[in-house]
Amino acid sequence: MSDTLRVYCDPLGQFVTLPSKPRRIVSLASGLTEALVHMGYSKAVVGISSWCPNFTPQLLVPIVGDYLTVDEENLRAVQPDLILFTTGVQRGLARKLLKHGFPVYVLPLPNSVHGILENVLALGALLDDMSAARALTQRWDRFLLDLKAGALNPKPRIYAELWFGKHARMTGGLTFVHDLIESAGGENIFGYHRKGYLPLDLDEVTRLKPDILLIYSEPEYPIDPIALQGERGWSFPLIHADTAPQHNLVHDGPSMMDVAAWLSHSIREVWRIEK
């Protein structure tokens, strides 16, 4: 069997050559890093981004960059045989490093839970370990399905507002955050929209009269959701999510299962009090 794998990387629009069994992996996407740990590849990870320790504190390996930049000297020092990226704003960095001779592979940003699980399977293919990938995806999928099966009836209608830094967006149907809400037992009031993230339309939110307001914010730009409600003249029951691994709505790693469990419990508690 060949020691190398020549594989087409669609986000890069070209073939890349990688080891058939990479064992010195740098992951600059926290969801993929966490998946590697859950698949049993902690010892194969030799470099991570500055965001990854939030989800994989057990990985005592060098931080070689952040989501958008890397220190190429530090990157070469860890001698990676596979560097993992996602699409979107990371794609430019991946192309740059590919030109500089680094072993790069890019996985697409997922629009759904199905897309996340597809990426885990693709990661298993890169590692030549489909068994570990399928075990993780099946456990993940089963957990969310079981949680959804025990949902309240009727489901509380939820308005999810995500603050990415200073910028707020409503949650449409083309995002895994929608799937997360549905798995946790809620109904996303903007789930019928064919986009993932929508500009704010507060009049429409008021008109739709959600049962619960779900807000996600980041510590760098803290949001006071109670004050925000007051400014808008709202009094919806509130759930506030943040970047803690068990609360982070926008993270696409295996700790999504913990987030779904927390959100399910929170929905039930808020809905019970409201009723």
N, C-alpha and C positions, 0 to 999 in steps of 0.2 A: 504494500500500500504506500502511496506517495506521502511524503512528509509535509506536503503543502496542499492547500485547497485553493483553487481558482474559482471564485464565485462572483456572480454579477450583483452589484450593489445598486439597486434602482435609484435611491436618492442621489447617488453620485453620478449616475448615468454611465457607469463603466465597470469593467471587471477589476477585482482586486485579488491579490495573492496573499493568503494568510497561512499560518501553520495549520495542519490538519487537526491538531490538538493543542490549542493555545494554553499556555500555563503561566504567562506573565501579562496579566490583563490590567489595563488602565480603563476605568469607567468614569466618564464625566457627566453621567446622567444618574441621578440618585435612585430612580426607580429600577434601573438596570443593575446598579450596584447592589441594591437590596435583594433583587432577584438572584443574583450570583450567590449571595450569602445563603439564601433559603435553598438553593440548589446544591449546596455543599462545596462551594468554590471559594471560600474565604481565603484559603492559603494561596490561591492563584492570583488574587488581587494585589497588585504592587503599587497602585496609585489611584487616587480619587480626586474629586472636586471638593471645594470648600463647603459645599452644601451637603455632601453625602454623609458626614458624621452625624447629622441630625437623625438619620435613619439606620446607620450602621456604626454605632459607637465602638463596637468590638473590633473594628478594622483599624489596627494601629499601623497604618501605612502612610507614606508621604502624600501630602496634598500638593498636586502638581499644577493646579489652576482652579479657576472657577467655571461658571457656566459658559462664559464667553471668551476667556483668555487662558493661555497656558504659559508656563515658563519652559521653553524648549530645552534649556540646559537641564533642568530638573527632570523633565520628561525623558530625555536620553539617558539620564543617570539610572533610571529604574529599568531600563532595557525592555520596554514592552514588546510583546509579540502580537498584541491586539489592543486597539484603542477604540472604545465604544462611544458613539455620539447618537443624538437624535436629530431630526430635521428641524425646520424653523430656523431660529437665529444661530443654532450650532452648526449648521451645514457649511457656512463660510469658513469657519475654523477647521472643520474636518477636511475640506478641500485644500486649504493651505498646508495642513500637516501632511496630507497625502503627497502633495508636490515636493515636500521636504523629505520624503522617503519613509514616513512613518506608516505602520500597518493599521490602517483605519477602516472601520466599518460603521455605517450609519443606519439606524433603525427609525422608522417613521413615528412621528408623534401620533399617539392613538386618539381617535375620535370617540371611542367606546370601550367598554370593558373587553369586548371581543378583540379589539385592536391591541389592547394590553396583553391579553393572553396569546395572541398571534406573535407578538414580539418576543414573549418568553419562549415560545416554540422555536422561533428563528434563532434566539440565543442558544438554545439547546443544540440546534444544528451546527452552529459555529463551534461549539465546545465538543461536538461529537458525543453528546450525551442526551439523546432524546428522552430516555427514561426519566431522568431527573426533571426535565422540562415538563413532560406530561404529568408527572406526579404533582408538581406545583400547580399547573394550570387546572388540573382536575380538582385538587383540594380547594383552590381559590373559587372556581366556578360553583362547586357544590356548596360552599359556605354561603355565597351570595344568594343562590337559589333557595337554600333552606331558610335563610333569613327572610327572604321575600315571601315565602310560603306561609310564614307566621305573621304576616302584616295585618294591621288593623283593617276593619271593613265597616264603613267606607274609609278609604285612605284620606288622611289630612292633606289638604292642598297647600303646597309649599312654594313660597317665593324665595329663591336663592340669589343673593347678591354677593358677588365676589369682588373684593378689592385687591387688585394687583398693584401694589404700591399705592400711588395716589389716584389710580384709575379704577372706577367701579364699572362692573358689567353685570347684566342679568344673564341667567343660565338658560340657554336654549336646549334643543334636543340633540345637537351633534357634538356631544362631549361626554366623556366618561363620568363627569360630575352628575349629569342627568341619570345615568345608570346607577350611580351610587345612591342617589336620593330614592329612586324607585326600589332598589334592593333593600333599603332601610325602612321601607314601608310608607313612603310619601309619594305624592303626585306632584311633579314639577309643573307649575302653572304655565310655563312657557316651553314645555316639552314638545309642543307641536311645531315650533320654529325649526327651520332647516339649517340654522347656524348654531355654532357652539356658544358664542358669547355675543350679547346684544347690548347696544347702548341703552342707557337708562331711559325708561318711559314711566315715570312715577304716576302719571295720571292713569295709565293702563293698569298698573299694579293696584291702585286704589279701586279702579272699576272692577277688577277681577276678585277682590276681597279674599286674599289667601287666608288660610287658617293659621299658618305659622310663617314667621320671617326667619330665614336662615342667612346669617351673614358670616363671611370669611374675611379675615384681615390679617395683615402681616405686622410683626412687631416694629419694623422700621417706620411704619406709618400707621400708628394705632388708631382704631376707630372706636368711638363710644356709641354703641348701637342704641342705647336708651336715649341719649341726647339726639341721635340721628332721627329716631322715631318721633321725638318731640318736635323737631324742626319740620317734619313732614306732616305732622298731625295724625300720625298712625298710633295704633295701640295693639298691634298684632302680638300674640305670644312669640317669644324670641328664643332662638338658639344661636349662640355665638361660637363659631369655629375659628381656630388659629393654626399656627404652623407646628404645633406639637404633633409628634408622629401619630398619636391616637385620635387627633382632631383634624388633620390636614386634608381638606377636601380635594386639593388639586395635585396631590402626590399619586403617582401611578405605580408604586411598588406594592409588595405583598402586605405591608401594614395597612393597605386599604381595607383588609378584612377587619382590623381593629377599629378603623374609622367607621365602617359600616355598622359594627356592633354598637359603638358609642352613639352614633346618630340614631339608630333604631331605638335605643333606650331613651335618648333625649326626646325624640318625637313622642314616644309613649308617655313620658313623664309630663311634658308640656301639654299634650292633648288631654291627659287625664285631669290635670289641674284646670284646664280651660273648660272641660265638660262638667 
